Structures are given as structure tokens and as C-alpha cells.
């Protein structure tokens, strides 16, 4: 879990207010297409996947995963608002539930909502936490900004930004009920986010952002609707 800095600089109320205003101005793109290369390390094991992520605001989401090498489709997941659906051809199974951290975690082991997944790969703050009444901002003596927010579900978000001017996220931690559930370290190239190292208790994942295009035109919403084969077993996650 990301730890607050021990040595801090005093910030005035107006400065903190200005920082919060800047954070809230950093919103998700209107739309997004991204290709991700993912390596999952668990003990001595290694798994490789390619993922295609498509997003159209405010809440349309599609994630496709392919096994690298075989190029076999592992799953297709979509969500709109609070509704989530995933089709897993290899298991002839369909998952239906709410757009919650539990839904995505059942597929990719990351306890994130679909919109938080989009925020993760775009380097933006999870919007739900910016509406919290429990937010703290601290400035370290090295110039970095440390931000903490807790929402009603007891999920706690901690973020370290490089400074109070450009607000690039360098590290993020997300916990559920006080346990360190996820930590992400951001890697940039010429101020552009290129990859992330995501660490959970059970495994570590290297996420390479192979391609990403923001605010791209998506003319049809049909791609956000996944067909549910009648012969597949349905599992409900609430």
C-alpha cells in the first residue's frame, strides 16, 4: 500500500482547493480505443494476453482478451451504466452482473470497475473518488503531491502525483476495507504513459499500452452489445 510521505510542506486552504479543482478537470476522454499487451507473473508461471479496450462516454465499455500466440478469444466483456456481461467461449459460459470491481475481477483479477479500468490506462483519477467528502492532499518535500480519498463502500484510493503543475500519476494504491488490494506504478516516455506495473497479493502484471487513441469517433453503439449464446451456462455475479 502506498505510504504517505513523512516530510511534508504546509499547503494553504486555497492551494488545496486549487489542486482539487485541477484534479476534477482531469476527466475521462469522450471515447477511447486501446490495445494492451499484458504479462501476468504468478510464482514461476507466466501468461501473456492481448486486450482490446473500447470506451464511449459516459459508460459504454467493451474489453476483448486474446491469448498471445494462439490468438484465441478468451472473453468479451461489455458494460453500460450498472449492467455488466461477459461471454467466455472456451468455457461456454456467460457472466452477468453489476458493473462492479467483482465483475471485472472475475475475468482479469483486477478489482476495478469498468470505468476505473479506463482511468487506469489513461492516467486519470477515478471519478467516483473525486466526489467523496473524505479527501486529503499533502505535499512532500520532494515536490510530489499525495492524494487520499475514501468512499462510502470503504474503498480507499491513494495517489502520488509528480508535482502540482502537470499532475502525472506516478503511483496508485486501491484498497478495500483497509487491505492493500492493488498497487500500480506508472511508466512514462516523453510525458506519455507507456506502461504500468500492477501488483496484487497473488500476482504481478506488466501492462504495455501498445496503442491508444482518445476522443476517436465511434459511430455505432452495437459493438457494446454482446450476443449471449443460448447453449452457454449463465452465472450471475451481484
C-alpha positions in Angstrom: 0.0 0.0 0.0 1.3 3.4 -0.9 2.5 5.2 2.2 2.0 8.9 2.9 5.3 11.0 3.0 6.9 11.6 6.4 8.3 15.0 5.4 5.7 17.4 4.1 5.3 21.1 3.1 2.5 23.2 4.5 -0.2 23.9 2.0 -2.8 26.7 2.3 -6.5 26.0 2.0 -6.6 28.0 -1.3 -3.8 25.9 -2.7 -5.5 22.6 -1.7 -8.8 23.9 -3.2 -6.9 24.8 -6.5 -5.4 21.3 -6.6 -8.8 19.6 -6.2 -10.2 21.9 -8.9 -7.4 20.8 -11.3 -8.0 17.1 -10.4 -11.7 17.3 -11.2 -10.9 19.0 -14.5 -8.9 15.8 -15.5 -11.7 13.8 -16.8 -12.0 10.6 -18.9 -11.9 11.1 -22.7 -15.2 11.2 -24.6 -14.1 7.9 -26.3 -11.2 5.6 -26.4 -9.6 2.7 -28.3 -6.6 0.9 -26.9 -4.5 -2.2 -27.5 -2.8 -3.6 -24.4 -0.1 -6.3 -24.1 -0.3 -8.0 -20.7 2.2 -10.3 -19.0 0.9 -11.9 -15.7 3.6 -13.3 -13.4 2.5 -15.6 -10.6 5.2 -17.6 -8.9 7.3 -19.2 -11.7 4.4 -19.0 -14.1 3.9 -16.6 -16.9 0.8 -15.8 -19.0 0.6 -13.5 -21.9 -2.6 -11.8 -23.3 -3.6 -9.1 -25.7 -6.6 -6.9 -24.8 -8.6 -4.5 -27.0 -10.3 -1.9 -24.9 -13.1 0.4 -26.4 -14.9 3.1 -24.4 -17.6 5.6 -25.3 -18.7 8.1 -22.6 -20.4 8.2 -20.3 -20.4 4.5 -19.6 -20.2 2.2 -22.7 -17.3 -0.3 -22.2 -16.0 -3.2 -24.2 -13.0 -5.4 -23.4 -11.8 -8.3 -25.5 -8.9 -10.6 -24.4 -6.9 -12.9 -26.7 -4.3 -15.5 -25.7 -1.0 -14.4 -27.3 0.4 -16.9 -29.8 -2.7 -18.9 -30.3 -4.7 -15.7 -30.9 -7.7 -17.4 -29.4 -10.5 -15.3 -28.0 -10.5 -15.7 -24.2 -13.5 -13.4 -23.4 -15.6 -10.4 -24.5 -16.9 -8.2 -21.7 -19.3 -5.2 -22.1 -20.9 -2.8 -19.7 -23.4 0.1 -19.8 -24.2 2.0 -16.7 -24.6 -0.5 -14.0 -25.0 -3.6 -16.2 -22.2 -6.0 -17.0 -22.0 -9.0 -19.3 -19.1 -11.3 -20.3 -19.0 -14.2 -22.8 -16.3 -16.8 -22.3 -16.2 -19.1 -25.4 -13.7 -21.6 -24.1 -15.8 -22.4 -21.1 -19.2 -21.9 -22.8 -20.1 -19.5 -20.0 -21.8 -16.1 -19.7 -21.3 -13.9 -16.6 -24.0 -11.3 -15.9 -24.0 -8.8 -13.0 -23.4 -5.2 -11.9 -20.5 -3.1 -13.2 -18.6 -3.6 -10.0 -15.0 -4.4 -9.1 -16.1 -8.0 -8.5 -17.3 -8.4 -12.1 -14.0 -7.4 -13.8 -12.0 -9.3 -11.2 -13.8 -12.5 -12.2 -12.1 -12.1 -15.6 -8.8 -10.3 -15.2 -8.2 -10.5 -11.4 -8.1 -6.7 -11.1 -10.6 -5.3 -8.6 -11.7 -2.4 -10.7 -15.0 -1.2 -12.2 -15.0 -0.8 -16.0 -14.7 3.0 -15.7 -11.8 2.6 -13.3 -10.1 0.3 -15.9 -10.4 3.2 -18.4 -9.0 5.6 -15.9 -6.1 3.3 -15.1 -4.8 3.2 -18.7 -5.4 6.9 -19.3 -3.7 8.1 -16.1 -6.8 9.9 -14.8 -8.2 9.9 -11.3 -11.1 7.5 -10.6 -14.0 10.0 -10.8 -16.1 8.4 -8.1 -13.4 9.2 -5.5 -13.4 12.9 -6.5 -16.9 13.3 -5.2 -16.0 12.0 -1.8 -16.3 14.1 1.4 -13.2 12.4 2.7 -10.3 13.7 0.7 -6.8 14.8 1.8 -3.9 16.4 0.0 -0.3 16.5 1.2 2.8 17.9 -0.5 6.1 16.1 0.1 9.4 18.0 0.4 10.4 16.5 -2.9 7.6 18.4 -4.6 5.3 15.4 -5.2 1.6 15.6 -4.3 0.0 12.8 -2.2 -3.8 12.4 -2.6 -6.1 10.2 -0.5 -9.9 9.6 -0.9 -12.3 7.2 0.8 -15.8 6.5 -0.4 -18.8 5.0 1.4 -18.0 1.5 0.3 -14.8 1.8 2.4 -12.6 1.6 -0.7 -9.6 3.9 -0.3 -7.6 5.4 -3.1 -4.1 6.8 -2.7 -2.2 8.5 -5.5 1.2 10.1 -5.8 1.5 12.8 -8.5 4.9 14.1 -9.8 4.0 17.7 -8.9 1.2 20.2 -8.5 1.6 21.6 -12.1 1.4 18.6 -14.5 -0.3 16.1 -12.2 1.1 13.0 -13.8 0.3 10.0 -11.6 3.4 8.1 -10.7 1.9 5.5 -8.3 -1.6 4.5 -7.2 -3.0 2.2 -4.5 -6.5 1.0 -4.1 -7.7 -0.9 -1.0 -11.0 -2.4 0.0 -11.8 -2.4 3.7 -8.2 -1.4 4.7 -6.4 -4.2 2.9 -3.8 -3.5 0.2 -5.7 -4.8 -2.8 -3.9 -3.2 -5.8 -0.8 -1.0 -6.4 0.0 0.4 -9.8 3.3 2.1 -10.8 3.1 4.3 -13.9 5.9 4.5 -16.5 6.2 7.4 -18.9 8.1 8.1 -22.1 8.4 11.8 -23.0 5.5 12.6 -20.7 3.3 9.9 -22.4 2.0 7.0 -20.4 3.6 3.8 -21.9 3.1 1.1 -19.4 2.1 0.1 -15.9 3.3 -2.4 -13.3 0.2 -3.7 -11.3 0.9 -5.6 -8.1 -1.7 -7.6 -6.2 -1.1 -10.2 -3.4 -1.4 -13.1 -5.8 0.4 -11.9 -8.9 2.1 -9.0 -10.7 1.1 -7.8 -14.2 3.1 -5.7 -16.7 0.7 -3.8 -18.9 2.1 -2.3 -22.0 0.0 0.3 -23.8 0.7 -0.7 -27.3 -1.7 1.7 -29.0 -4.2 4.3 -27.6 -6.4 6.8 -29.4 -8.6 9.1 -27.3 -11.7 11.1 -28.5 -12.0 8.9 -31.5 -15.3 8.6 -33.4 -17.3 5.5 -32.6 -20.3 5.7 -34.9 -22.3 2.7 -33.7 -23.1 1.5 -30.2 -23.7 -2.0 -31.4 -20.2 -3.2 -30.5 -21.1 -2.6 -26.9 -23.8 -5.3 -27.1 -22.5 -8.9 -26.8 -24.6 -11.9 -28.1 -25.4 -14.4 -25.4 -25.4 -18.0 -26.9 -28.4 -20.0 -25.7 -26.3 -23.1 -25.1 -23.9 -21.3 -22.7 -24.2 -21.6 -18.9 -25.2 -18.3 -17.2 -23.5 -17.3 -13.9 -24.9 -14.3 -12.0 -22.5 -12.1 -10.0 -24.2 -9.4 -7.8 
